[in-house]
Amino acid sequence: MTTIGDIEVTKATSTRLKDISIDQFTFGKYYTDHMLEADYINGEWTNVQIKPYQPISISPACSAIHYGQSIFEGIKAYRSEKTGNISIFRPLDNFKRFNISARRMEMPEVPEDLFIEGMKQLIALDEAWVPREHDYSLYVRPFMFATDGFIGVKPSGTYKFLIILSPTGPYYNHPMKIYVEEKFVRAVEGGVGFAKNAGNYGAAMHPTAEAKKKGYDQVLWTDAKEHRYVQECGTMNVFFVFGNTAVTPGLESGTILEGVTRMSAIRLMKDMGVEVEERDLSIEEIKERYRKGELTEAFGTGTAATVLMIQELADKDDSLTLPQDKWKVGPAVKAKLDAIREGSAEDTYNWMVPVS
Ligand code: COI
């Protein structure tokens, strides 16, 4: 065992990397040799350690399982094409959002050095797992959950924070078919839509499974009051492009996740001279402008999904097809973002944080 800063490090005796090839890096299937783990006990973070990737032991009464105090983040690390060096894309923004989620779920905040330095040290240790190929990266999953073995309903007194790493390729390898959800809802005003808590994803499973049965990849959530205004797609924020203007739902309602890829895409589109409007966008407006030929493209943004084009948008009455020959803004944003992440374009906004 060695110690780096305050983090105890126990190294794995061998690597599992030799048994895996790049074409097996589908999202979420493989994990690197090590993980970071820390405990929150008596009001402080302790037992911070990096150790071989392994199962964790919890009480059957673990309150996260029963009452859902469980939050996570998704971040990606890339290997520069030019230098081979590894950098993480905007981890501070995810760190801030993680603690916003923690506060909403009445969980303790995680200190910046544990989150950021812990992540850097873990990635540096498993750096051989960071893919070199275009569209591939190392997905970083920090998460925290309540660990009290107590089934009374109250905030847990103890928590675990972990970071695990998973080499990954594209989350989806084809343009999306999206079903507009007008029965189930993802989030209500005053609820937890802006937080990245596990329950938001659990609650989406059934509506998404129903949409998949109908032949769609994901749902597009609409607002809880009227099912009129679009919110976000399953695992992505969403943009609709009308000529030179991209429209995405605003964040004021607190029902939408403030995506780091979303804010990066907005910045890059503005740099490209595309107008960006963050505002309410109704399904009627989308359909009407589609009929007039003004809707040229739609795409989703997310850490796992990156920038993903939408080829079809359907609800119970209509199906809108968005032909590939009109796609311009989404592919340009993806190309620029990829170039910054993979080190072939200048990182003007200092989004890439070197691992060492
Ligand atoms: C991400 O894009 O990182 C997500 O968290 C979405 C999903 C894989 C849960």
Residues whose N, C-alpha, C, O or C-beta is under 5 A from the ligand:
A	BS01	COI	G74 I75 T235 G302 T303 A304 A305
